[in-house]
Amino acid sequence: MWGQTTTVVENATVRILSAVDKPHAPTPLHKHEFNRVMVYLDDGDQDITTDGKVEHHHWKAGEVVWSPGGPMHVSENVGAKDLRIVEIEIHKPAGSAPKRNRKLDALAADRAHNTLLFENDQVRVFRNKLPAGGREKWHEHVGAGRAVVLLTPVAARVESATGDSTPMNGAAGDAMWRDGVVKQHRGVNIGSRDSEMILVEVK
C-alpha cells in the first residue's frame, strides 16, 4: 500500500484530507482537479514525476505551499519515514475579494501573532503563533470560511465580543473548518506551551 488518506471535512467550499505517504511506495498515476493548500507535518523528501521528468522536494515540518491542479503525475516519498500532509482542496472558484475592516483584520490588527505566508485569488494563508498564556487581539474573519491546521497541541478558548467563550482543543495534525464570516473574537492560549497553527481563509 502506497499510503492512506482520510477525508476530514468535505463541503461545497473545500475538502480537507489527512494523508500519510509511506516511504518508497509510489502512488498510481493520477492528477488533482482542484487547487490545493498543502501543509507538511513532517520533514521529508518527495519526488514528483510528470511526463518522465522528476522534480525533487525537501519539505520541512510546518511548511505550507500552494499546489495548483495539474497534469497526470506520480509522487513518491523517497525518505525513510512516513510523510504526513494535510491537503486542503479549494472547491470554491475565485471570486471578488471579501471586504476587510482593517481594524479587525487578523493580519493588520495582530501582527505580533500572525504572519502572512501567501495570498492569491482563492485563499489567504497565514501562520498563527501564541505563547502560553497569550491572548490575541480582537479580530474577525470574512469570506466563505476558513480551515485551521494545528502544528502543535492546542489548549485554548475563543472569546467573543458578546461575552461567550468556547473551548478549542486539539492535537498536532488536527484540521477543522468553520463556514462563513466569524465576527469579533479572540483566542486565548490556556495551555502550558506555545501554540502554532495554519489558517487558510477561503475568499
N, C-alpha and C positions, 0 to 999 in steps of 0.2 A: 504494500500500500504506500502511495507516494505522500500521503498526508491526510489531514482531516480538517473539515470546515464545518462550522456551526453557524446557523443564522441566529443572530441575537435580536435583531429588530428588522421588520420589513413593513413598509407602508408606501404610500404614493410618492413620498419625497426621497426616501433613502432605503437602502438595505445595508445593514451592518453585519459583517461577517467576522468571526473569530477563527483564524486559520493557524494550523500548525504544519509547517513544512518539514518533513523528515529528511535527514541527511542522505544525499546521493540516491534520491528517488525522483527522477524527473517526472513532471506532470505529462499527461497526454497533450497532444497538440490542441490548442484552444485559443479563444480570444475573449476579450471583455467588451461588452456592448456599451457600457457606461463609463464615464469618467469616475475616478476614484481618488479618495484620500487614503494613503497608506501610512499606518502608524506602526513602526517596528518596535517590538518589546524587548528584543534581544540583539546583542552583537551577532553578526553573521555575514556569510558570503553567499552570493546568489548569482547564477548565470542565467541570462535570458537569451534564448536562441531564436532569431527571426530570419527566415529565408537563408539559413545556413550561417548567418553572422552571429557571433557570440558577444554579448555585452556583459561585462562583469561588474558587479556592485558589491561594495563592502559597506554594510549597514552598521550603525551604532544604535544601541538601545536608546529609545526616546526620539529617534529620528523620524521626521514626518515629511512625506513627499506627495506631490500631485502626479497622478498616473492617468493620462488620457486613454480613453478607449482606443483600441487599435487592432493591428493585424494579428493573424494566427502566430502563435509562438509556443515555445516550451520553456518552462522555468525549472531550475534545479537548485536546491540548497546544496552547495558544494563544501559546506563547513562540516564540522564533526558533531555538532549538537543541533537539536530542534531549533527552528526559527519560528517564533510566534509573531503573528501580524494581525492587527485589526484593520479590516478593509471597510471603507465607507463608500458605497456606490451612490452617486448622486443621480437620482431619477428625475428630479425637477429640472426642466430646461432652464437655461439662462433667461432672466427677465430683467426688468428695471431694478436698479439697486434700491434697497429699502432706505427710507429717510431716517437718519440717526440724530438724536439730540446729543450734541457734543458733551453737554454737562453730565449726561447719563450713559455715555458710551464707555464700555469697559476699558477699551484701549486708551481713550483720551483721558478718562477720569481717574484711572488707576494704573498708571504706567509702572509703578513700583512692583506690581504683582503680575502684570500681563505683558507679553512680548509677541508682536506680530510675526508669524512665520511666513505666510504668503496670502495673497488675495487675488481672485480672478472674478469673472462674471457670474460664477455659480456659488462660490464659497469665500468665507474669510476664516482663516485658521490661525489660532494663537495659543501660546503656552501660558498656563497659569501656575504660579508658584506661591504658596502661602506658608509662612513659618508657623511652627507650633504656637498656638495662642493668637495667631494673626487674624485680622479682620479686613475684608475687602472694603473698598469704597462703595457707596450706593451706586447701582448701575441697572441697566435694563438690556434685554436682547430683543432685536427686531428681526423680521424676515419670516421664512417658512418654518424655522425651528433650528435646533442645534443638537449635535452629538457631543458627548463627553466621553473621553477615554482616560481612565486613571492610569498613571505611570507609577504611582506609589499607593500603598494602602491609604484610605481616607476615612477619617472620623470627623465629621463636620455637621454643622447645622446651617440652614438657609433661613435668614430672617427677611421678612417682607416689610415694606413701609407701613403696612396696615397693622403690624404688631404680631402677625402669625410667625411661627417657627416650625420648620420641618427638618427631620434628620437627613443627612446624606452620608451614607457609609458604603464602603466597597473595598475590594482587593485590587492590587495591581493587575492590570489587564482587563478589568471590567469595563464595559461600554454601556451607555444608556442614551436615550433620546427624549427630547421634550419638544412637543409641537408648538408652533406659533410664537407669538410675542410673549415675553416674560417681563412683567412690569417691575418697577423699582424693588430691588432686593440686594442682599449682600451675603457672602459666605463667611463663616467663622470656623477656623480650624480648632477644634476642641481636642484633637489628639495630642500625643506626646512627641510626634515627629513632624518634620516639614512635609507638605503635600505638593504633588505636581500632577497636572493633568493637561490634556489637549482638548481644546474646544473648537468644533467645526460648525460655524454658523452658515446655514444654507439660506441664500438670498431669495 
